[in-house]
Amino acid sequence: MTTERDLIDELHAQADADRDPETTPDVGIIMGSDSDLDVMSGAHEALDTLGFGEQTDFDAPPEERFSYETYVVSAHRTPDLMYAYGDTARDRGVEVIIAGAGGKSADLPNMTASIAYPIPVVGVPVQEKSVDSVIGMPTGAPIVAVDAGKSFNAALSAVQALSRGTPELEDRLVDYHEDLVSDVAETSAALHDLGVAGFRESR
């Protein structure tokens, strides 16, 4: 059985491995509980759409040039693991962290932002009641946050941060946005040309 200490030791071993940044996960996705996975899966969907691969083995990176990893890290039940994750992120090659948490005491995003600083952290309130907790950081302790449940947007923000100085990622973001524009244009034309009744029948 894997223990919290096993995970902490593994993170520190990865940090000490001095790997080529092209073989390490660029984005770290963490959540307070596996019950948050349905909400946080939007981040995975966005990254997959933008051509990222999921890295499940630090020693065996995916074929994709850019990748992400996912862990459950509870600020309240596994604070030592939370600290180790934030503290080792930079040395393990992680450049942006997406952190999601629910409940009224959704402390994982802002605590991770403090520990991992200056690595940017994008906070995802898993529920509406989590918003104030996620965004409630004092001056000088920054966190970027999205609206409740919007982990897809959190991943887009993470890739925007990564894309500075990385033309390949900038191109992927532009292509994604242009696809959205085209979809709206096609829908608008279809609604106009078919009329409301015809448009509804075509759906």
C-alpha positions in Angstrom: 0.0 0.0 0.0 1.3 3.5 -0.9 1.7 5.8 2.0 1.9 9.6 2.2 5.6 9.2 3.1 6.1 7.1 -0.1 4.6 9.9 -2.2 6.6 12.6 -0.4 9.8 10.6 -0.9 9.0 10.1 -4.5 8.5 13.8 -5.1 11.8 14.6 -3.5 13.6 11.9 -5.5 12.1 13.4 -8.7 13.3 16.9 -7.7 16.8 15.5 -7.2 16.9 13.7 -10.5 17.9 16.8 -12.6 15.9 15.7 -15.7 15.7 17.4 -19.0 12.7 19.9 -18.8 11.3 18.5 -22.0 10.7 15.2 -20.3 9.0 16.5 -17.1 5.4 17.5 -16.7 4.8 21.1 -17.5 1.4 21.4 -15.7 0.6 19.9 -12.3 -3.1 19.3 -11.5 -3.9 18.7 -7.9 -7.3 18.4 -6.1 -8.3 17.9 -2.5 -10.2 14.7 -3.1 -11.0 12.2 -5.8 -14.6 13.4 -5.5 -13.4 16.6 -7.2 -12.3 14.7 -10.3 -15.6 15.2 -12.3 -15.1 18.9 -12.0 -11.4 18.9 -12.5 -11.6 16.7 -15.6 -12.3 19.8 -17.5 -8.7 20.7 -17.1 -7.6 17.4 -18.5 -10.0 17.8 -21.5 -8.6 21.3 -22.3 -5.0 20.1 -22.1 -5.8 17.0 -24.2 -7.4 19.3 -26.8 -4.3 21.4 -26.9 -2.1 18.4 -27.5 -0.7 17.7 -24.1 0.0 14.2 -22.9 -0.7 12.8 -19.5 2.5 11.8 -17.6 1.8 8.9 -15.2 5.4 7.8 -14.8 8.2 10.3 -14.2 10.7 8.0 -15.7 8.6 7.4 -18.9 7.4 10.7 -20.3 4.6 10.6 -23.0 5.4 11.1 -26.7 3.8 14.5 -26.6 6.3 17.4 -26.1 4.1 19.0 -23.4 2.5 17.1 -20.6 0.6 17.2 -17.3 0.4 15.1 -14.1 -2.4 14.7 -11.6 -2.4 14.0 -7.9 -4.9 14.1 -5.0 -3.4 16.4 -2.3 -5.5 17.3 0.7 -4.6 20.5 2.5 -6.2 19.3 5.7 -5.6 15.5 5.7 -2.2 15.4 4.0 -0.6 18.8 4.8 2.9 17.4 4.5 2.2 16.1 1.0 0.8 19.4 0.0 3.9 21.1 1.2 6.2 18.6 -0.5 4.2 19.0 -3.8 4.5 22.8 -3.8 8.1 22.8 -2.5 9.4 20.4 -5.2 7.3 21.6 -8.1 10.0 23.8 -9.7 12.8 21.3 -9.3 10.6 18.6 -10.9 10.0 20.8 -13.9 6.4 21.8 -13.2 5.9 25.4 -14.5 2.2 26.0 -13.7 -0.1 24.3 -11.1 -3.9 24.0 -11.3 -5.3 23.4 -7.9 -8.9 22.6 -7.2 -10.8 22.2 -3.9 -14.3 22.2 -2.6 -16.2 23.1 0.6 -16.0 26.3 2.6 -12.5 25.6 3.6 -11.0 25.2 0.2 -7.4 26.0 1.2 -5.4 23.8 -1.2 -5.1 26.4 -4.0 -4.0 29.3 -1.9 -1.8 27.3 0.4 -0.1 25.7 -2.6 0.3 29.2 -4.2 2.2 30.3 -1.1 4.4 27.3 -1.0 5.2 27.0 -4.7 5.7 30.8 -5.2 6.8 32.1 -7.7 5.3 29.3 -9.8 1.9 30.5 -10.9 -1.1 28.6 -9.4 -4.5 28.7 -11.0 -7.2 28.0 -8.4 -10.4 26.2 -9.2 -13.3 26.5 -6.7 -15.0 23.1 -7.1 -18.3 24.5 -5.7 -19.8 28.0 -5.4 -19.3 28.0 -1.7 -15.6 27.5 -2.3 -15.0 30.7 -4.2 -14.3 33.1 -1.3 -11.8 30.6 0.2 -9.9 30.2 -3.0 -9.6 33.9 -4.0 -9.1 35.2 -0.4 -5.4 35.8 -0.6 -3.7 38.8 1.1 -1.8 41.4 -0.8 1.6 40.1 -1.8 0.4 36.5 -2.0 -1.0 36.2 -5.5 -3.2 33.5 -7.0 -5.1 33.4 -10.3 -8.6 31.9 -9.9 -11.5 31.0 -12.2 -15.2 30.8 -11.5 -16.6 27.8 -9.7 -16.2 24.5 -11.6 -14.4 26.2 -14.6 -11.4 23.9 -14.6 -11.4 24.0 -18.5 -10.7 27.7 -18.3 -8.0 27.1 -15.6 -6.1 24.9 -18.0 -6.4 27.5 -20.8 -5.0 30.1 -18.4 -2.1 27.7 -17.5 -1.2 27.2 -21.2 -1.4 30.9 -21.8 1.2 31.3 -19.0 3.3 28.6 -20.6 3.0 30.0 -24.1 5.0 33.1 -23.4 8.2 32.5 -25.4 6.8 29.2 -26.8 5.5 29.8 -30.3 4.2 26.3 -30.6 1.8 26.7 -27.7 0.8 30.2 -28.8 -0.2 28.7 -32.2 -2.2 26.0 -30.5 -4.1 28.5 -28.5 -4.8 30.7 -31.5 -6.0 27.6 -33.5 -8.3 26.7 -30.6 -9.8 30.2 -30.5 -10.2 30.3 -34.2 -12.1 27.0 -34.1 -14.5 28.6 -31.5 -15.0 31.6 -33.7 -15.8 29.3 -36.7 -18.3 27.3 -34.7 -20.2 30.4 -33.7 -20.2 31.7 -37.2 -21.5 28.4 -38.6 -24.2 28.2 -35.9 -25.3 31.8 -36.5 -25.6 31.2 -40.3 -27.5 28.0 -39.8 -30.0 29.6 -37.4 -30.5 32.5 -39.8 -30.8 30.3 -42.9 -32.9 27.5 -41.5 -35.1 29.6 -39.2 -35.8 28.7 -35.6 -38.0 25.7 -36.3 -35.6 24.3 -38.9 -32.6 24.9 -36.8 -34.1 23.1 -33.8 -35.0 20.1 -36.0 -31.4 20.0 -37.3 -29.9 19.7 -33.9 
